[in-house]
Amino acid sequence: MPITNYRNLARFSKNCGAEIPRWLHYRLEELVDDKKGLHEFGVEVVSNLCEKLLTDGAPGLHFYSMNLSKSITQIWENLRLSTR
């Protein structure tokens, strides 16, 4: 799931009982009113997490786009994945 809105992420995390890591929480709070900055940072963080998952042997990735296909496309391009 792309990180594009801090308030939505915080609500989603609370509802499912997941914690946002402290370092991420603080950085996202700094960007809460900077829509472009938050989007760029969110894409970078998720791209890095996906890259680590693949490097560590994950067989694949599944994205919940939440109607935010632009973010997923950017992550896909950052990972240099093919469509095959």
C-alpha positions, 0 to 999 in steps of 0.5 A: 500500500503506498504511503500518500496520506499520513492521516489515512495511514495512521487511521488504517494502522490503528484500526488493524492494530499495527504500529508505525515505526517511530522514525517513520511516524516522525518523518511523516508528521513533518510532511503532513502538510507537504503533499508532494514531499509526503508522496515522494518520501512515501514512494521512496520508503515503499520502494526501499521496503519492496527492494529489501523484500525481493533481495531477501527472497520474497517470491513476489509483491502484491500492491493494494493501490487504493486507487493510487496507481500513479504511486504504484507505477512509480514504485514499480519503475523504481524497482525496475520490474518487468511486466513478464 
